[in-house]
Amino acid sequence: MKNVSVELTNSRYGVALRGLVPSVILADGQALDAPYALACQIVQPEEGCLVARATVANAGSRPLRIRGIRWSYDPTAGGTQGVLFPAELGPRYFCTENFRGDWFGAGTTEGDRFGYELSNQQIEMGWSEDGVFPGLFIAATDEPVGLLIAQATQAKLWAIFRWRGKILEQSRWLLEIEECPGAVPWIEIPVGGTFAGEKLFFAMVATNDPQRATGAYFRQLRRDGLFARRALNPLPAQRIYCSWNYDFMADIDEEKFLGQIPILKKHFPSVKFLQLDDGYQTCHAPGQRAMIDLCYGDLPQPFDAQRFPSGPKALADRIRAAGLRPAIWLGLWASLGSRMLQDHDDWILRDDAGRALRFGKWYGGTAILDPSVPGVRDYLERLAATVFGEWGFEGVKLDFSSFAFNAKRVRFRHGGRTQIELRHELEAIFRRHLPADGFFGWCVVAGTAQPFLSQADYFRNAIDIGHGNWNTARRIALWTANTYLLLQEPPCLPNIDSIGWSRHFDETAWETWLSFCAVSSAALELSGDLRKLSVARLRRLARTLEFSDPARTVRCPGVRTATGGQPPAVWLAEGADATLVGAFNWTEQPLRVELVQALTELPTKQVTDAWTGEPDRLPAIVDLPPRGSRLWLVRR
């Protein structure tokens, strides 16, 4: 392999990426003159695209420890290095981390816009606590030119993207990419061994819209097998009933749960999975439900005998006998009241200050398990064999599952494997015991577009809708737009949480919520006590599931320049034969929404009101009441 630099140029606009080369970051205590060889391989899968990968070989007589690989500019090389982007083009950068400050305060920027001016400030992107999209896009404000940079693999290492500032008055910025392990201090390369970093993807594209910039990138992921699971993913055709949101929450029992089946079979033919969410578990003490520890052996039975007298296996069998598929919620943390944690304090994950990751606020106290501990992985293997093999559940929503695998400050007790490697192993454990066409859902607090959960079927890209309210609906819409900023063709489906009816919505807001769920193409679940709803409401919910097709490509015209922290007003969900067009007023005042840009992008041969089916037209401007919306179906 030849050691070369990454070079991309658009001569028409004077945009370029020049002189980016890898170097090894040696671990603390490692001799600075440790002998090693570094090579960089660059291939061109398509015109205008490069895929680069660095490989480190240990040429010494002792193990070599490295903290990662850093891609930067050689200060001794001379020439015009860096990201060249003429100031008159108004360069802006886009990354899904830009909205992280909305919830945890974990983002780099303010969180009130999707794109930011490329300035002289030093910014780090790419490693927020929920595993954001591992890349960024730099583009002109008005001209159709941009530069996409992203991980093309994520087998072992995270990629961190850092702007290091502007070079004097030139239109040149220094960009640094650092590949690093999570939760372990170094990677050890044995004598005579080699270590390959991740593939990094670079593309010069003829667009300034991040939503249109990722076509070649996703073709690369497809070539590398990241889309293999999509062929088996049941969720585009088999949706989920989830017992959590709108009505029951943890107040669920066997009668309420199974009582939904007749209505599901009559009104919701696409709903095939009946998922029992949190609330079914036996308690260690009042307010301390068993979590992932429910199969450890210290409970007389895992399911609350008063609420679910049939027990888990008989319950799953009854669901199958009714023609549906049983699924279950699991919280990937353990109750502080469990014997598991009393027996195994060494199973608790700790941070870089040695503090245990405990959450006293929720569920009477919980702790995160350390996935590097062999006993933890053995227990999870046994749990999966029990829940899916012995009990017979065919799908799982794995909640609170991001802490160990994404959090920056955690430190594993055992070295040798990074956060990403152990995340893949956890997926493999569950996949081994689930049916091939069962579903595995990553449920984090607020995932924002992660294309490397390749063994999963969905990831949650927003928070719970809970009992249902307007402010939560707005936040979900905002984060969904953020998800789709760079994730137009996800290997693993985004899931916005469930649709349903809430008394906390008025009729206008409820219809807007459902219109958004439809046009987002990410409504995979239905929730609530369906026995309380009128036939008209049930039909509206069923129609929402029909519209929400994960095969559609979702875009928001004008998102590049949107500011103010509001969700976009116009949404397009483009399918092979038809496109949904949604206009939304997320404010408390009347709003005039322009659809001019949408009109220029769509062949409008046949337009109907999506909810009524009546012939309609797409207006250039639509006036919407507070919290109001319109949804059209445009057929080609």
Secondary structure, 3 states (H helix, E strand, C coil): CCCCCEEEEECCCCEEEEEEEEEEEECCCCCCCCCEEEEEEEECCCCCEEEEEEEEEECCCCCEEEEEEEEEECCCCCCCCEEECCHHHCCEEECHHHHHHHCCCCCCCCCCECEEECCCCCEEECCCCCCCCCEEEEECCCCCCEEEEEECCCCCCEEEEEEEEECCCCCEEEEEEEEECCCCCCEEECCCCEEECCCEEEEEECCCCHHHCCHHHHHHHHHCCCCHHHHCCCCCCCEEEECCCCCCCCCCCHHHHHCCHHHHHHHCCCEEEEEECCCCECEEECCEECCHHHHCCCCCCCECCCCCCCHHHHHHHHHHHCCCEEEEEEECCEECCCHHHHHCHHHECEECCCCECEECCCCCCEECECCCCHHHHHHHHHHHHHHHHHCCCCEEEEECCCHHHHCCCEECCCCCCCHHHHHHHHHHHHHHHCCCCCEEEEECCCCCCCCCCCCCCEEECCCCCCCCCHHHHHHHHHHHHHHHCCCCCCCCEEECCEECCCCCCCHHHHHHHHHHHHHCCCCCEEECCHHHCCHHHHHHHHHHHHHCCCCCEEECCCHHHCECCCCCCEEEEECCCEEEEEEECCCCCCEEEECHHHHHHCCCCEEEECCCCCECCCCCEEEECCCCEEEEEEEC
